[in-house]
Each structure stands twice: as structure tokens, then as C-alpha cells.
Amino acid sequence: MPDGIALWSIRTALLSVRDLDRSSAFYQDVLNVREVSRRYDMAILGTDLVGSPFTLCLRQAERGAILPGQQTIGIRALAYDVGSLSELDRIEARLRALDAFRDRTVLDPAVGFEVLFGQDPDRLALTFIANETGSKASFDESAAMARMYSMDA
């Protein structure tokens, strides 16, 4: 926290999805969250924890909506700091079970940083980062981000 200024982070993301039920079930399973609200064509996923770090809002896309390509404006990938290698293992197992696993690699063997790549039911690129000590990532993320962006095809 430089000069007493709190670091920023994204609190909520809104994703349009082809199948609200399928995507809600996927994210609940993989992210270990629950559907805290559903109204009309929107589901809000989060936790009951006070100060929960992230809320994911899913909106049912209109019938016939297409998956935009790399040059389209909007969210194209999500990246998560998951806190521990055991949580990364849990996420990998869930992604594999859902046929959404893509790759896992060690970013920095000296510190034990690993990154896991997957995709959601609509092929949105997902990246999960953890290390052996459970501390937040402090490495140069450019290699991980380049791989995540290369999955956005």
C-alpha cells in the first residue's frame, strides 16, 4: 500500500452467457461460490463471507448471441489469485471433471508459483494463480497473461 493508499481490485464482473443455468452451475462448482440472487435473466454469485472479495454477475444473453472474437470490446478473460496450491489442485480437479481444463505450469520454481488455465462453458479464458506459501502473486505476470490471451481465440 504505497503512501497509505489502498490497492484497488475488481469487485464485480458482469458476463453475458449463452445458458444461465449451465454457467451458474459451472462457476459455483469451480469458484466454490453460491448463487446469492437470481432475478429474471441474471444470477449473482458470491459468498456469505463479510468482505467477500469478488461477486460474479451472469446475464442470460439473447437467443442467437454469438461469442465475440479477440478484437471485440468487453471482458475476454478472468484471472484469480486463489491463495494456495491445495485450492489450485481443487480447481484443477473441477475443471478436468467439467472438461474445461487447458494447462497447468510452474511460473517461478524458486517461489513455487503455479498457474492453471481453463475456460468456462462459453470459452471465456480463466486463469488461476497460487503459490506454496499462499501469499499473493508478486512475480512478473506477463508470461501468464500472454498464455491466457493466446487462449482467447
N, C-alpha and C positions, 0 to 999 in steps of 0.2 A: 504494500500500500504506500505509494510514493506521497510524501508530504501530507500524510493523514487523509488522502483522498481514497475512498473505497473503489476497488476494482469493479468494473462493470461486467455483467454477464447477461446472456439472453434468458429471459424469464418464461416466455411463452412463444411457441411456434404454431402457426396455423397451416395445415396441409390439406389440400383437396385430394380426395381419394376416390377410386372407382367404386369400391364396395365398403361402405362404412362398417358393417358388421365384421367383415373379414379383417380390415385394417385395425379396428379396435381390439379384436381378439389377439392379433399379432403383436401389437405394441404392448398390450397388457402382459402377455406371456414373456416377451423379450426384455422389456424395460422393468418388469416387476412393479407395475403401477395398476391402478384400477380405474374404471370408468366412474368418475365422480358426478357427472351430469350428462344427460342426453336430452336434447330438445330438438324436435323437428329433424333437420338433416345434419346435426352437429353433435359430436361426442367430445367431452372434455376428460382427459386422462391425467391423473396425478396421484398423490398420496394424501393420507390424513396427517402426515407429519407437519408440525408447525415449522414454518420457514422452508417448506419444500422447495428445492432449488429450480424446479422446472415443471411446466404444465404443457401438455401437448394437446392442441385442439385439432380435431379431424372434422372435415366438412365433406359431405357427400357431393361429388361432382355431378354435373348434369349428365344425363344419359348421352352417350356418344362422345364424351370428352376424350381428348387424346393426350397422351403423355408427351409433354413438350421436349424438345431437343436441347442440346447443350447451349445454344445461343438464345434461349428463352429467358425472360426475366422471371425471377422468383426463386424460392428455396430449391436447391438441386441436391443437397446433401445435408446430413446431420452428423455431428461428431460429439461424443460423450466422453468425459473423464469418469471412469467407473470406480476408481478408488482402490481396487485390489485385484491381484491375479486370480483369486478364487472367484470373484464376481465375473471376471473375464471368462473363466472356464465355464461358469453357469450360462453366460450369454452365448458362448460358442456352442454349447450343447443344445440350447433352444434354437439357435439359427440353423444348426445342422438338422435338427428334427423337423424344422419347417422348410427345409431345402432353400434356405436364404443365406447360408454361409458362403463366403468367397475366398478368404485368405486370412492367415494369422502370421505375424512376423515379429521378430525382436528388433526394436529400433536402436536400443543402446544396451548392449550386453553388460557393460560395467555397472549400470544402474538398474538393469532389469526392466526397462520399459518395453512393453509389448503393445502391438496394435492389432485389432481384429476388424476385418472388413466383411460387410454383409449388405443385404438390400431388403427393403420392405416389399410387400406384395405388389406395389406399383413400380418397383425397380428404383426407388429412391436410394441413393448410396448412403450407407450407415457405417460409421467408424467408431470404435470403442477403444479407449486407451487406458492402460493401467500399468502399475509397476509393483515390484516385490514389497516395497515399504508402504505402499498405499498413499504416498504423497502425490500432490498434483504434478502434472507433467511440467517439466522445466527445460526440455530439450528443444532443439530447432525442429519445429513440426513440418517443415517444408516437404520432406520426403514422404511423410504420411499423407499430407494433403494432396500432393501430386498423384499418389496412388488412388486416393479417394476420388479425385476429379477424373482420373482416367476410367473409373468405373461408370461414370455418368455418360453413358453412350446410348 
